[in-house]
Amino acid sequence: MPLYEYRCKSCGQLFEKMVSFSQSSKTQECPVCKSPDTSKQMSTFASKGSSPAAASSCSSTGRFT
Ligand SMILES: [Zn+2]
């Protein structure tokens, strides 16, 4: 089962939960304040997008001028 990260909109709590595919579209209850008002976080995709290596290779081309 995939592990999803959720953020509670009520108290701001971040929590992870193992959710089966059939349950992934359902909202998860906050473990702290029991609020059902939570949103799924896309943290795994966001961390892969920004790489500092791409920025350093870009500055090396500036030595041509
Ligand atoms: Zn909460």
PDB file of the backbone (N, CA, C, O) and the ligand in Angstrom, with CONECT records:
HET     ZN  A 101       1
ATOM      1  N   MET A   1       0.846  -1.207   0.000  1.00  0.00           N
ATOM      2  CA  MET A   1       0.000   0.000   0.000  1.00  0.00           C
ATOM      3  C   MET A   1       0.879   1.253   0.000  1.00  0.00           C
ATOM      4  O   MET A   1       1.884   1.298   0.709  1.00  0.00           O
ATOM      5  N   PRO A   2       0.517   2.258  -0.776  1.00  0.00           N
ATOM      6  CA  PRO A   2       1.307   3.503  -0.798  1.00  0.00           C
ATOM      7  C   PRO A   2       1.102   4.331   0.464  1.00  0.00           C
ATOM      8  O   PRO A   2       0.045   4.296   1.094  1.00  0.00           O
ATOM      9  N   LEU A   3       2.149   5.079   0.811  1.00  0.00           N
ATOM     10  CA  LEU A   3       2.095   5.947   1.979  1.00  0.00           C
ATOM     11  C   LEU A   3       1.824   7.379   1.524  1.00  0.00           C
ATOM     12  O   LEU A   3       2.574   7.936   0.721  1.00  0.00           O
ATOM     13  N   TYR A   4       0.779   7.952   2.027  1.00  0.00           N
ATOM     14  CA  TYR A   4       0.412   9.317   1.656  1.00  0.00           C
ATOM     15  C   TYR A   4       0.637  10.258   2.829  1.00  0.00           C
ATOM     16  O   TYR A   4       0.534   9.868   3.992  1.00  0.00           O
ATOM     17  N   GLU A   5       0.948  11.516   2.493  1.00  0.00           N
ATOM     18  CA  GLU A   5       1.129  12.527   3.521  1.00  0.00           C
ATOM     19  C   GLU A   5      -0.043  13.498   3.448  1.00  0.00           C
ATOM     20  O   GLU A   5      -0.428  13.958   2.373  1.00  0.00           O
ATOM     21  N   TYR A   6      -0.587  13.791   4.595  1.00  0.00           N
ATOM     22  CA  TYR A   6      -1.731  14.692   4.669  1.00  0.00           C
ATOM     23  C   TYR A   6      -1.434  15.861   5.585  1.00  0.00           C
ATOM     24  O   TYR A   6      -0.645  15.754   6.524  1.00  0.00           O
ATOM     25  N   ARG A   7      -2.084  16.990   5.292  1.00  0.00           N
ATOM     26  CA  ARG A   7      -1.994  18.121   6.192  1.00  0.00           C
ATOM     27  C   ARG A   7      -3.406  18.490   6.640  1.00  0.00           C
ATOM     28  O   ARG A   7      -4.328  18.606   5.833  1.00  0.00           O
ATOM     29  N   CYS A   8      -3.543  18.668   7.943  1.00  0.00           N
ATOM     30  CA  CYS A   8      -4.831  19.056   8.497  1.00  0.00           C
ATOM     31  C   CYS A   8      -5.043  20.557   8.288  1.00  0.00           C
ATOM     32  O   CYS A   8      -4.200  21.370   8.665  1.00  0.00           O
ATOM     33  N   LYS A   9      -6.173  20.910   7.686  1.00  0.00           N
ATOM     34  CA  LYS A   9      -6.460  22.322   7.449  1.00  0.00           C
ATOM     35  C   LYS A   9      -6.954  23.006   8.721  1.00  0.00           C
ATOM     36  O   LYS A   9      -6.987  24.233   8.805  1.00  0.00           O
ATOM     37  N   SER A  10      -7.330  22.217   9.687  1.00  0.00           N
ATOM     38  CA  SER A  10      -7.883  22.772  10.919  1.00  0.00           C
ATOM     39  C   SER A  10      -6.794  23.157  11.921  1.00  0.00           C
ATOM     40  O   SER A  10      -6.826  24.250  12.488  1.00  0.00           O
ATOM     41  N   CYS A  11      -5.817  22.247  12.142  1.00  0.00           N
ATOM     42  CA  CYS A  11      -4.765  22.529  13.127  1.00  0.00           C
ATOM     43  C   CYS A  11      -3.376  22.571  12.507  1.00  0.00           C
ATOM     44  O   CYS A  11      -2.410  22.884  13.203  1.00  0.00           O
ATOM     45  N   GLY A  12      -3.244  22.262  11.205  1.00  0.00           N
ATOM     46  CA  GLY A  12      -1.957  22.338  10.531  1.00  0.00           C
ATOM     47  C   GLY A  12      -1.075  21.119  10.720  1.00  0.00           C
ATOM     48  O   GLY A  12       0.078  21.125  10.288  1.00  0.00           O
ATOM     49  N   GLN A  13      -1.580  20.083  11.346  1.00  0.00           N
ATOM     50  CA  GLN A  13      -0.802  18.879  11.630  1.00  0.00           C
ATOM     51  C   GLN A  13      -0.494  18.101  10.345  1.00  0.00           C
ATOM     52  O   GLN A  13      -1.380  17.880   9.520  1.00  0.00           O
ATOM     53  N   LEU A  14       0.773  17.688  10.182  1.00  0.00           N
ATOM     54  CA  LEU A  14       1.153  16.806   9.086  1.00  0.00           C
ATOM     55  C   LEU A  14       1.155  15.372   9.590  1.00  0.00           C
ATOM     56  O   LEU A  14       1.675  15.091  10.670  1.00  0.00           O
ATOM     57  N   PHE A  15       0.582  14.474   8.822  1.00  0.00           N
ATOM     58  CA  PHE A  15       0.608  13.072   9.224  1.00  0.00           C
ATOM     59  C   PHE A  15       0.629  12.178   7.989  1.00  0.00           C
ATOM     60  O   PHE A  15       0.116  12.536   6.929  1.00  0.00           O
ATOM     61  N   GLU A  16       1.241  10.993   8.159  1.00  0.00           N
ATOM     62  CA  GLU A  16       1.327  10.046   7.062  1.00  0.00           C
ATOM     63  C   GLU A  16       0.386   8.893   7.329  1.00  0.00           C
ATOM     64  O   GLU A  16       0.145   8.509   8.473  1.00  0.00           O
ATOM     65  N   LYS A  17      -0.142   8.348   6.236  1.00  0.00           N
ATOM     66  CA  LYS A  17      -1.086   7.255   6.404  1.00  0.00           C
ATOM     67  C   LYS A  17      -0.957   6.280   5.240  1.00  0.00           C
ATOM     68  O   LYS A  17      -0.862   6.688   4.083  1.00  0.00           O
ATOM     69  N   MET A  18      -0.953   5.004   5.555  1.00  0.00           N
ATOM     70  CA  MET A  18      -0.994   3.967   4.531  1.00  0.00           C
ATOM     71  C   MET A  18      -2.429   3.829   4.047  1.00  0.00           C
ATOM     72  O   MET A  18      -3.330   3.468   4.805  1.00  0.00           O
ATOM     73  N   VAL A  19      -2.618   4.124   2.770  1.00  0.00           N
ATOM     74  CA  VAL A  19      -3.972   4.091   2.229  1.00  0.00           C
ATOM     75  C   VAL A  19      -4.005   3.223   0.982  1.00  0.00           C
ATOM     76  O   VAL A  19      -3.169   3.375   0.092  1.00  0.00           O
ATOM     77  N   SER A  20      -4.950   2.332   0.919  1.00  0.00           N
ATOM     78  CA  SER A  20      -5.125   1.528  -0.290  1.00  0.00           C
ATOM     79  C   SER A  20      -5.661   2.402  -1.420  1.00  0.00           C
ATOM     80  O   SER A  20      -6.207   3.478  -1.176  1.00  0.00           O
ATOM     81  N   PHE A  21      -5.503   1.936  -2.650  1.00  0.00           N
ATOM     82  CA  PHE A  21      -5.875   2.743  -3.811  1.00  0.00           C
ATOM     83  C   PHE A  21      -7.347   3.142  -3.778  1.00  0.00           C
ATOM     84  O   PHE A  21      -7.689   4.255  -4.177  1.00  0.00           O
ATOM     85  N   SER A  22      -8.199   2.277  -3.322  1.00  0.00           N
ATOM     86  CA  SER A  22      -9.632   2.569  -3.282  1.00  0.00           C
ATOM     87  C   SER A  22      -9.976   3.641  -2.248  1.00  0.00           C
ATOM     88  O   SER A  22     -11.007   4.307  -2.344  1.00  0.00           O
ATOM     89  N   GLN A  23      -9.088   3.795  -1.254  1.00  0.00           N
ATOM     90  CA  GLN A  23      -9.345   4.778  -0.195  1.00  0.00           C
ATOM     91  C   GLN A  23      -8.602   6.092  -0.412  1.00  0.00           C
ATOM     92  O   GLN A  23      -8.823   7.060   0.316  1.00  0.00           O
ATOM     93  N   SER A  24      -7.701   6.127  -1.433  1.00  0.00           N
ATOM     94  CA  SER A  24      -6.818   7.276  -1.601  1.00  0.00           C
ATOM     95  C   SER A  24      -7.557   8.565  -1.934  1.00  0.00           C
ATOM     96  O   SER A  24      -7.075   9.656  -1.630  1.00  0.00           O
ATOM     97  N   SER A  25      -8.717   8.443  -2.555  1.00  0.00           N
ATOM     98  CA  SER A  25      -9.469   9.647  -2.915  1.00  0.00           C
ATOM     99  C   SER A  25     -10.321  10.158  -1.761  1.00  0.00           C
ATOM    100  O   SER A  25     -10.859  11.264  -1.815  1.00  0.00           O
ATOM    101  N   LYS A  26     -10.437   9.339  -0.712  1.00  0.00           N
ATOM    102  CA  LYS A  26     -11.220   9.763   0.449  1.00  0.00           C
ATOM    103  C   LYS A  26     -10.387  10.654   1.364  1.00  0.00           C
ATOM    104  O   LYS A  26      -9.163  10.535   1.413  1.00  0.00           O
ATOM    105  N   THR A  27     -11.045  11.528   2.073  1.00  0.00           N
ATOM    106  CA  THR A  27     -10.339  12.371   3.029  1.00  0.00           C
ATOM    107  C   THR A  27     -10.045  11.577   4.306  1.00  0.00           C
ATOM    108  O   THR A  27     -10.856  10.767   4.755  1.00  0.00           O
ATOM    109  N   GLN A  28      -8.862  11.833   4.878  1.00  0.00           N
ATOM    110  CA  GLN A  28      -8.455  11.139   6.096  1.00  0.00           C
ATOM    111  C   GLN A  28      -8.656  12.038   7.304  1.00  0.00           C
ATOM    112  O   GLN A  28      -8.473  13.253   7.236  1.00  0.00           O
ATOM    113  N   GLU A  29      -9.030  11.420   8.396  1.00  0.00           N
ATOM    114  CA  GLU A  29      -9.293  12.163   9.620  1.00  0.00           C
ATOM    115  C   GLU A  29      -7.982  12.529  10.318  1.00  0.00           C
ATOM    116  O   GLU A  29      -7.083  11.695  10.426  1.00  0.00           O
ATOM    117  N   CYS A  30      -7.872  13.757  10.787  1.00  0.00           N
ATOM    118  CA  CYS A  30      -6.684  14.202  11.508  1.00  0.00           C
ATOM    119  C   CYS A  30      -6.551  13.433  12.824  1.00  0.00           C
ATOM    120  O   CYS A  30      -7.516  13.337  13.581  1.00  0.00           O
ATOM    121  N   PRO A  31      -5.348  12.878  13.107  1.00  0.00           N
ATOM    122  CA  PRO A  31      -5.153  12.096  14.337  1.00  0.00           C
ATOM    123  C   PRO A  31      -5.102  12.970  15.592  1.00  0.00           C
ATOM    124  O   PRO A  31      -5.237  12.468  16.708  1.00  0.00           O
ATOM    125  N   VAL A  32      -4.906  14.281  15.405  1.00  0.00           N
ATOM    126  CA  VAL A  32      -4.772  15.185  16.550  1.00  0.00           C
ATOM    127  C   VAL A  32      -6.121  15.768  16.961  1.00  0.00           C
ATOM    128  O   VAL A  32      -6.552  15.621  18.104  1.00  0.00           O
ATOM    129  N   CYS A  33      -6.784  16.437  16.005  1.00  0.00           N
ATOM    130  CA  CYS A  33      -8.032  17.120  16.353  1.00  0.00           C
ATOM    131  C   CYS A  33      -9.262  16.421  15.794  1.00  0.00           C
ATOM    132  O   CYS A  33     -10.385  16.892  15.968  1.00  0.00           O
ATOM    133  N   LYS A  34      -9.044  15.294  15.121  1.00  0.00           N
ATOM    134  CA  LYS A  34     -10.128  14.464  14.575  1.00  0.00           C
ATOM    135  C   LYS A  34     -10.949  15.173  13.500  1.00  0.00           C
ATOM    136  O   LYS A  34     -12.081  14.787  13.209  1.00  0.00           O
ATOM    137  N   SER A  35     -10.352  16.228  12.911  1.00  0.00           N
ATOM    138  CA  SER A  35     -11.065  16.945  11.865  1.00  0.00           C
ATOM    139  C   SER A  35     -10.957  16.204  10.531  1.00  0.00           C
ATOM    140  O   SER A  35      -9.872  15.737  10.183  1.00  0.00           O
ATOM    141  N   PRO A  36     -12.037  16.086   9.787  1.00  0.00           N
ATOM    142  CA  PRO A  36     -11.990  15.442   8.466  1.00  0.00           C
ATOM    143  C   PRO A  36     -11.507  16.396   7.377  1.00  0.00           C
ATOM    144  O   PRO A  36     -11.404  16.005   6.215  1.00  0.00           O
ATOM    145  N   ASP A  37     -11.210  17.644   7.743  1.00  0.00           N
ATOM    146  CA  ASP A  37     -10.807  18.667   6.779  1.00  0.00           C
ATOM    147  C   ASP A  37      -9.292  18.619   6.559  1.00  0.00           C
ATOM    148  O   ASP A  37      -8.557  19.471   7.057  1.00  0.00           O
ATOM    149  N   THR A  38      -8.835  17.614   5.808  1.00  0.00           N
ATOM    150  CA  THR A  38      -7.408  17.434   5.537  1.00  0.00           C
ATOM    151  C   THR A  38      -7.173  17.392   4.031  1.00  0.00           C
ATOM    152  O   THR A  38      -8.080  17.075   3.261  1.00  0.00           O
ATOM    153  N   SER A  39      -5.936  17.718   3.614  1.00  0.00           N
ATOM    154  CA  SER A  39      -5.608  17.668   2.196  1.00  0.00           C
ATOM    155  C   SER A  39      -4.361  16.822   1.969  1.00  0.00           C
ATOM    156  O   SER A  39      -3.424  16.854   2.766  1.00  0.00           O
ATOM    157  N   LYS A  40      -4.360  16.061   0.867  1.00  0.00           N
ATOM    158  CA  LYS A  40      -3.239  15.184   0.553  1.00  0.00           C
ATOM    159  C   LYS A  40      -2.060  16.017   0.049  1.00  0.00           C
ATOM    160  O   LYS A  40      -2.231  16.915  -0.775  1.00  0.00           O
ATOM    161  N   GLN A  41      -0.856  15.708   0.555  1.00  0.00           N
ATOM    162  CA  GLN A  41       0.340  16.437   0.146  1.00  0.00           C
ATOM    163  C   GLN A  41       1.074  15.684  -0.962  1.00  0.00           C
ATOM    164  O   GLN A  41       1.135  14.454  -0.949  1.00  0.00           O
ATOM    165  N   MET A  42       1.636  16.433  -1.927  1.00  0.00           N
ATOM    166  CA  MET A  42       2.384  15.825  -3.022  1.00  0.00           C
ATOM    167  C   MET A  42       3.883  16.038  -2.793  1.00  0.00           C
ATOM    168  O   MET A  42       4.582  16.491  -3.700  1.00  0.00           O
ATOM    169  N   SER A  43       4.383  15.721  -1.607  1.00  0.00           N
ATOM    170  CA  SER A  43       5.753  16.039  -1.221  1.00  0.00           C
ATOM    171  C   SER A  43       6.785  15.257  -2.035  1.00  0.00           C
ATOM    172  O   SER A  43       7.852  15.786  -2.346  1.00  0.00           O
ATOM    173  N   THR A  44       6.483  14.012  -2.381  1.00  0.00           N
ATOM    174  CA  THR A  44       7.453  13.174  -3.096  1.00  0.00           C
ATOM    175  C   THR A  44       7.733  13.703  -4.496  1.00  0.00           C
ATOM    176  O   THR A  44       8.854  13.581  -4.989  1.00  0.00           O
ATOM    177  N   PHE A  45       6.729  14.289  -5.140  1.00  0.00           N
ATOM    178  CA  PHE A  45       6.911  14.828  -6.480  1.00  0.00           C
ATOM    179  C   PHE A  45       7.619  16.178  -6.424  1.00  0.00           C
ATOM    180  O   PHE A  45       8.416  16.484  -7.310  1.00  0.00           O
ATOM    181  N   ALA A  46       7.354  16.971  -5.429  1.00  0.00           N
ATOM    182  CA  ALA A  46       7.906  18.315  -5.312  1.00  0.00           C
ATOM    183  C   ALA A  46       9.406  18.278  -5.030  1.00  0.00           C
ATOM    184  O   ALA A  46      10.144  19.106  -5.565  1.00  0.00           O
ATOM    185  N   SER A  47       9.877  17.342  -4.206  1.00  0.00           N
ATOM    186  CA  SER A  47      11.284  17.279  -3.833  1.00  0.00           C
ATOM    187  C   SER A  47      12.165  16.824  -4.999  1.00  0.00           C
ATOM    188  O   SER A  47      13.345  17.170  -5.055  1.00  0.00           O
ATOM    189  N   LYS A  48      11.591  16.043  -5.938  1.00  0.00           N
ATOM    190  CA  LYS A  48      12.354  15.561  -7.090  1.00  0.00           C
ATOM    191  C   LYS A  48      12.527  16.662  -8.135  1.00  0.00           C
ATOM    192  O   LYS A  48      13.484  16.626  -8.908  1.00  0.00           O
ATOM    193  N   GLY A  49      11.631  17.627  -8.172  1.00  0.00           N
ATOM    194  CA  GLY A  49      11.641  18.648  -9.214  1.00  0.00           C
ATOM    195  C   GLY A  49      12.781  19.630  -9.092  1.00  0.00           C
ATOM    196  O   GLY A  49      13.380  19.996 -10.103  1.00  0.00           O
ATOM    197  N   SER A  50      13.105  20.070  -7.884  1.00  0.00           N
ATOM    198  CA  SER A  50      14.132  21.094  -7.710  1.00  0.00           C
ATOM    199  C   SER A  50      15.495  20.461  -7.423  1.00  0.00           C
ATOM    200  O   SER A  50      15.690  19.861  -6.365  1.00  0.00           O
ATOM    201  N   SER A  51      16.434  20.593  -8.355  1.00  0.00           N
ATOM    202  CA  SER A  51      17.776  20.060  -8.173  1.00  0.00           C
ATOM    203  C   SER A  51      18.809  21.181  -8.268  1.00  0.00           C
ATOM    204  O   SER A  51      18.810  21.905  -9.263  1.00  0.00           O
ATOM    205  N   PRO A  52      19.687  21.359  -7.281  1.00  0.00           N
ATOM    206  CA  PRO A  52      20.687  22.427  -7.299  1.00  0.00           C
ATOM    207  C   PRO A  52      21.787  22.174  -8.338  1.00  0.00           C
ATOM    208  O   PRO A  52      22.517  23.101  -8.690  1.00  0.00           O
ATOM    209  N   ALA A  53      21.918  20.932  -8.837  1.00  0.00           N
ATOM    210  CA  ALA A  53      22.955  20.591  -9.817  1.00  0.00           C
ATOM    211  C   ALA A  53      22.692  21.281 -11.152  1.00  0.00           C
ATOM    212  O   ALA A  53      23.636  21.642 -11.856  1.00  0.00           O
ATOM    213  N   ALA A  54      21.433  21.467 -11.505  1.00  0.00           N
ATOM    214  CA  ALA A  54      21.077  22.095 -12.770  1.00  0.00           C
ATOM    215  C   ALA A  54      21.492  23.567 -12.785  1.00  0.00           C
ATOM    216  O   ALA A  54      21.858  24.096 -13.834  1.00  0.00           O
ATOM    217  N   ALA A  55      21.438  24.217 -11.647  1.00  0.00           N
ATOM    218  CA  ALA A  55      21.777  25.635 -11.566  1.00  0.00           C
ATOM    219  C   ALA A  55      23.285  25.856 -11.702  1.00  0.00           C
ATOM    220  O   ALA A  55      23.704  26.858 -12.281  1.00  0.00           O
ATOM    221  N   SER A  56      24.108  24.940 -11.180  1.00  0.00           N
ATOM    222  CA  SER A  56      25.562  25.095 -11.230  1.00  0.00           C
ATOM    223  C   SER A  56      26.102  24.881 -12.646  1.00  0.00           C
ATOM    224  O   SER A  56      27.054  25.552 -13.045  1.00  0.00           O
ATOM    225  N   SER A  57      25.506  23.952 -13.415  1.00  0.00           N
ATOM    226  CA  SER A  57      25.954  23.701 -14.780  1.00  0.00           C
ATOM    227  C   SER A  57      25.608  24.873 -15.677  1.00  0.00           C
ATOM    228  O   SER A  57      26.268  25.099 -16.691  1.00  0.00           O
ATOM    229  N   CYS A  58      24.594  25.608 -15.313  1.00  0.00           N
ATOM    230  CA  CYS A  58      24.149  26.762 -16.101  1.00  0.00           C
ATOM    231  C   CYS A  58      25.152  27.920 -15.956  1.00  0.00           C
ATOM    232  O   CYS A  58      25.388  28.660 -16.910  1.00  0.00           O
ATOM    233  N   SER A  59      25.731  28.069 -14.774  1.00  0.00           N
ATOM    234  CA  SER A  59      26.647  29.182 -14.535  1.00  0.00           C
ATOM    235  C   SER A  59      28.006  28.942 -15.212  1.00  0.00           C
ATOM    236  O   SER A  59      28.723  29.901 -15.494  1.00  0.00           O
ATOM    237  N   SER A  60      28.372  27.672 -15.479  1.00  0.00           N
ATOM    238  CA  SER A  60      29.657  27.369 -16.114  1.00  0.00           C
ATOM    239  C   SER A  60      29.692  27.826 -17.574  1.00  0.00           C
ATOM    240  O   SER A  60      30.762  28.131 -18.102  1.00  0.00           O
ATOM    241  N   THR A  61      28.543  27.873 -18.218  1.00  0.00           N
ATOM    242  CA  THR A  61      28.488  28.332 -19.604  1.00  0.00           C
ATOM    243  C   THR A  61      28.762  29.833 -19.702  1.00  0.00           C
ATOM    244  O   THR A  61      29.057  30.343 -20.783  1.00  0.00           O
ATOM    245  N   GLY A  62      28.664  30.534 -18.583  1.00  0.00           N
ATOM    246  CA  GLY A  62      28.905  31.971 -18.567  1.00  0.00           C
ATOM    247  C   GLY A  62      30.371  32.321 -18.756  1.00  0.00           C
ATOM    248  O   GLY A  62      30.693  33.487 -18.984  1.00  0.00           O
ATOM    249  N   ARG A  63      31.284  31.333 -18.667  1.00  0.00           N
ATOM    250  CA  ARG A  63      32.724  31.595 -18.813  1.00  0.00           C
ATOM    251  C   ARG A  63      33.115  31.843 -20.277  1.00  0.00           C
ATOM    252  O   ARG A  63      34.224  32.299 -20.557  1.00  0.00           O
ATOM    253  N   PHE A  64      32.192  31.539 -21.213  1.00  0.00           N
ATOM    254  CA  PHE A  64      32.473  31.777 -22.627  1.00  0.00           C
ATOM    255  C   PHE A  64      32.635  33.245 -22.947  1.00  0.00           C
ATOM    256  O   PHE A  64      33.408  33.612 -23.832  1.00  0.00           O
ATOM    257  N   THR A  65      31.924  34.072 -22.243  1.00  0.00           N
ATOM    258  CA  THR A  65      31.965  35.513 -22.561  1.00  0.00           C
ATOM    259  C   THR A  65      33.033  36.289 -21.824  1.00  0.00           C
ATOM    260  O   THR A  65      33.158  37.499 -22.013  1.00  0.00           O
TER     261      THR A  65
HETATM  262 ZN    ZN A 101      -6.046  18.552  13.000  1.00  0.00          ZN2+
END
